[in-house]
Amino acid sequence: MQCDYEPVLDAHRETWVISWGDALYLEVENIYKIDVVCQLPTPAFYVLWNEKTTTNMKSITIASLFVALVSAASATPLEKRTTVAGFDISHYQSSVDFASAYSQGGLRFVFIKATEGTTYKDPSFSDHYTKATNAGFIRGGYHFAHGDESASAQAEYFLANGGGWSNDGKTLPGMLDLEGSCGSTNWVSWINEFSNTYHGKTGRWPIIYCSPSWWQECTGNSKSFANNSPLFIAHYASSVGTIPGGWSYYTFWQYADSNPYGGDSDRFNGDLTQLKKIATG
């Protein structure tokens, strides 16, 4: 067993990330010593985890992870996990300077609203998508779900109007936007139907966007999708907070409802090479 880490000198308490090889990226914040399994170079930090490896994929499910600060005076914390900045937009952002967002803002990905329900096409989608592509962005479309309409019909509509995927290293799988009232919809069944339809056409599972509270209230904190769909969590705070639904980590995080270049501010939980892997499949 080996811990992958990078020591840094600044010892203020924030959220830190431990990675094991290229398989695990998990955030830890303000958690204290339980036991010692893996010691880092300084005696100040220790790590405990319970691990369960899957049989057919290179991944590790974490049941618990604790970081111990044995001596505050001599502590050497872990380096923050690399993230990639991005944003998400719709027709409400009618004019976006994608070139500046890329070259000056350092943004590298964008999700663009494509469809809603079974009849609405975002009027700015094509223009946004073309300009984002020309500026060098890794980009993808998103669909705003209507729980009172057929999930499979909405997936087909999304696929036909900007939500498709191609293995070109710059197209992200479609994102399913889940928000608003739960209503009387059986959301677990609905999401399953949408996801299976999308996967059947593209070979990719849709990215699921939601807030922790929406997922808890509308799906009962279902864990049915954690093994397939990447999580795009909406949580406006300085840290990502509690991950819902059995996901071990977030893939994308919408951390603010504004961005200097329009729309909302997002982060990808990894580096640019890993983001391109999401686009490649």
Secondary structure in CASP SS format (residue, H / E / C, confidence):
PFRMAT SS
TARGET T0000
AUTHOR 0000-0000-0000
METHOD secondary structure of the structure
MODEL  1
M C 1.00
Q C 1.00
C C 1.00
D E 1.00
Y C 1.00
E C 1.00
P E 1.00
V C 1.00
L C 1.00
D C 1.00
A C 1.00
H C 1.00
R C 1.00
E C 1.00
T E 1.00
W E 1.00
V E 1.00
I E 1.00
S E 1.00
W E 1.00
G C 1.00
D C 1.00
A C 1.00
L E 1.00
Y E 1.00
L E 1.00
E E 1.00
V E 1.00
E E 1.00
N C 1.00
I C 1.00
Y C 1.00
K C 1.00
I C 1.00
D C 1.00
V C 1.00
V C 1.00
C E 1.00
Q E 1.00
L C 1.00
P C 1.00
T C 1.00
P C 1.00
A C 1.00
F E 1.00
Y E 1.00
V E 1.00
L E 1.00
W E 1.00
N E 1.00
E E 1.00
K E 1.00
T E 1.00
T C 1.00
T C 1.00
N C 1.00
M C 1.00
K C 1.00
S C 1.00
I E 1.00
T E 1.00
I E 1.00
A E 1.00
S E 1.00
L E 1.00
F E 1.00
V E 1.00
A E 1.00
L E 1.00
V C 1.00
S C 1.00
A H 1.00
A H 1.00
S H 1.00
A C 1.00
T C 1.00
P C 1.00
L E 1.00
E C 1.00
K C 1.00
R C 1.00
T C 1.00
T C 1.00
V E 1.00
A E 1.00
G E 1.00
F E 1.00
D E 1.00
I E 1.00
S C 1.00
H C 1.00
Y C 1.00
Q C 1.00
S C 1.00
S C 1.00
V C 1.00
D C 1.00
F H 1.00
A H 1.00
S H 1.00
A H 1.00
Y H 1.00
S H 1.00
Q C 1.00
G C 1.00
G C 1.00
L C 1.00
R C 1.00
F E 1.00
V E 1.00
F E 1.00
I E 1.00
K E 1.00
A E 1.00
T E 1.00
E E 1.00
G C 1.00
T C 1.00
T C 1.00
Y E 1.00
K E 1.00
D C 1.00
P C 1.00
S C 1.00
F H 1.00
S H 1.00
D H 1.00
H H 1.00
Y H 1.00
T H 1.00
K H 1.00
A H 1.00
T H 1.00
N H 1.00
A H 1.00
G C 1.00
F C 1.00
I E 1.00
R E 1.00
G E 1.00
G E 1.00
Y E 1.00
H E 1.00
F E 1.00
A C 1.00
H C 1.00
G C 1.00
D C 1.00
E C 1.00
S C 1.00
A H 1.00
S H 1.00
A H 1.00
Q H 1.00
A H 1.00
E H 1.00
Y H 1.00
F H 1.00
L H 1.00
A H 1.00
N C 1.00
G C 1.00
G C 1.00
G C 1.00
W C 1.00
S C 1.00
N C 1.00
D C 1.00
G C 1.00
K C 1.00
T E 1.00
L C 1.00
P C 1.00
G C 1.00
M E 1.00
L E 1.00
D E 1.00
L C 1.00
E C 1.00
G C 1.00
S C 1.00
C C 1.00
G C 1.00
S C 1.00
T C 1.00
N C 1.00
W H 1.00
V H 1.00
S H 1.00
W H 1.00
I H 1.00
N H 1.00
E H 1.00
F H 1.00
S H 1.00
N H 1.00
T H 1.00
Y H 1.00
H H 1.00
G H 1.00
K H 1.00
T H 1.00
G C 1.00
R C 1.00
W C 1.00
P C 1.00
I E 1.00
I E 1.00
Y E 1.00
C E 1.00
S C 1.00
P H 1.00
S H 1.00
W H 1.00
W H 1.00
Q H 1.00
E H 1.00
C H 1.00
T H 1.00
G C 1.00
N C 1.00
S C 1.00
K C 1.00
S C 1.00
F C 1.00
A C 1.00
N C 1.00
N C 1.00
S C 1.00
P C 1.00
L E 1.00
F E 1.00
I E 1.00
A E 1.00
H C 1.00
Y C 1.00
A C 1.00
S C 1.00
S C 1.00
V C 1.00
G C 1.00
T C 1.00
I C 1.00
P C 1.00
G C 1.00
G C 1.00
W C 1.00
S C 1.00
Y C 1.00
Y C 1.00
T C 1.00
F E 1.00
W E 1.00
Q E 1.00
Y E 1.00
A E 1.00
D C 1.00
S C 1.00
N C 1.00
P C 1.00
Y C 1.00
G C 1.00
G C 1.00
D E 1.00
S E 1.00
D E 1.00
R E 1.00
F E 1.00
N C 1.00
G C 1.00
D C 1.00
L H 1.00
T H 1.00
Q H 1.00
L H 1.00
K H 1.00
K H 1.00
I H 1.00
A H 1.00
T H 1.00
G C 1.00
END
